[in-house]
Amino acid sequence: MSKNILVVGASGYIGSHLVPNLLHLGHHVKATGRNLKLLEKRGWGSIDNLELVELDLDLDQDLTDLFIDIDTVYFLVHGMNHGHDFIEFELDCARRFSDYLSRSNVEHVVYLGALQSQTSQSKHLTARKETGNILRNSGKCVTELRAGIIIGPGSAAFEVMQDFVYHLPVMLTPSWVTSRNSPIALRNLLYYLTELIECPPDHNLILDVAGPEQMTYKDQMVRLSKMHGKNIRVIPLKWLSPKMATYWLRFITSVPTNIARALIGGLSCDLPADGSELQRRIPQHLISYEEAIQEALAMNTEVVNSEIWGFDPDALLRWQTGYGYYPKQAGYTLKTDASCEALWRQVQLVGGEEGYFYANSLWHVREWMDAMIGGDALKRYRRDPQQLQLGDKIDSWKVISLEKNHFLSLLFGMKAPGLGRLEFTIEDCGDHRTIDIRAWWHPKGFMGLLYWFAMMPAHLFIFRGMTHALVKRCKAKIQQGNIETK
């Protein structure tokens, strides 16, 4: 039977996979996210039975209309990317949502939480547990699924392990790598979530989600490395605490730093899981860890075969299995009173005889480096000196995405250990505009990481200069700039 379903947190990892599954089953879905453009970028803008709603639970807004005609709610929101105060942020969001939920006609709430340790707690696990308690205070029937590591592309914990295995031949780790968890395949978790609609309980439930094996993190990484054809050595060090580990996480993994830091606290705990009750209610075949990895690696091309990369065949051809889901990035944003149209006219002049607006000598050095190893970056080419079209070649770059007065994305074409793109983004913020120039990079192994960090100082220097030069070309005022790296 078709139901009206509200998915809160649809732009997140689980939500982005759950929504298509619910639509496939014939349900009407109202999907929310903090950024409507991110939802639309998934190609969800014109799908039957799907309504997109911009929702920021951090804002004090009236949510009454959100629940109109809704039968079932999936609550998939967390605050790990918010920063050091993510617990209060997460719990405040849950309280605000629960308050409106209590006054609605919703029948059933499904909340995806986290497995809980019997011996110690982390901030992340505590927040997940307390969020479940807050939702139950709404008086609605809540089914809380508590899951550990989810094996699939984009899962933060899985991607942390993937980045470590792919980038390092030897791992010096905290002793928590001997902690145990019960990883489950994304496919198995999604089946549990969707089938809960068909068998809503008449009372609150808390159910563990468990894969077919209890495994240490060390065992997971060793077996993952073998799936990549590598033989990684994992060396636990008692003196290397999880807190110390967070300082070098940002150098190895591309998972957003705040999320990775929050996860590390949970990794220090044994997280036993008894999935027998959930399996009794919703029986299914639980695939093995190796099978789950194979599925995750097969799905990995979803990253590049997407609107973000313009569905570009050259990008897809150059994509490699070990590239992480989350790219490294470095960029510079500048506020200005220049119009979007004026900024766009200048952005379109990039490359060719015009050059790159700033520090062209550094660009030439990089082009000569490419030529020395067999690349063709020294060949200057532009189809039209004034305007760009999708698919245009600009020297060694290729236009893979283009939106007039707003966005330009160029595929990196020089020889280097990884896959990257360069983006120019113009935003109209009412009383001012912003111009952002940003590089995105999927490193290829340890050399790809070295290349990225070797180039980062030049990136930040050049991007700052480029944004300033573009604004000056528009004869406009510069208001404020901001550097961002990950």
Salt bridges, closest charged atoms under 4 A:
ASP56 OD1 - ARG34 NE 3.41
ASP85 OD1 - HIS82 NE2 3.81
GLU90 OE2 - ARG128 NH2 2.71
ASP92 OD1 - ARG95 NH1 2.76
ASP99 OD2 - ARG103 NH2 2.54
GLU144 OE1 - ARG136 NH1 2.72
GLU144 OE2 - ARG146 NE 2.89
GLU198 OE2 - HIS27 NE2 3.97
ASP202 OD1 - HIS203 ND1 2.66
GLU213 OE2 - ARG223 NH2 3.04
ASP219 OD2 - ARG223 NH1 3.24
GLU277 OE2 - ARG280 NH2 2.73
GLU277 OE2 - ARG281 NE 2.83
GLU290 OE2 - ARG223 NE 2.75
GLU295 OE2 - ARG187 NH2 2.04
GLU302 OE1 - HIS17 NE2 3.86
ASP312 OD1 - LYS398 NZ 2.83
ASP314 OD2 - LYS398 NZ 2.83
GLU354 OE2 - ARG473 NH2 2.44
GLU367 OE1 - HIS364 ND1 3.18
GLU367 OE1 - ARG380 NH2 2.94
ASP392 OD1 - ARG383 NE 2.92
ASP395 OD2 - ARG380 NH1 2.85
GLU423 OE2 - ARG421 NE 2.73
GLU427 OE1 - LYS37 NZ 3.43
ASP428 OD1 - ARG433 NH1 3.67
ASP431 OD1 - HIS432 ND1 2.87
ASP436 OD1 - ARG438 NH2 2.72
GLU484 OE1 - ARG438 NH2 3.49
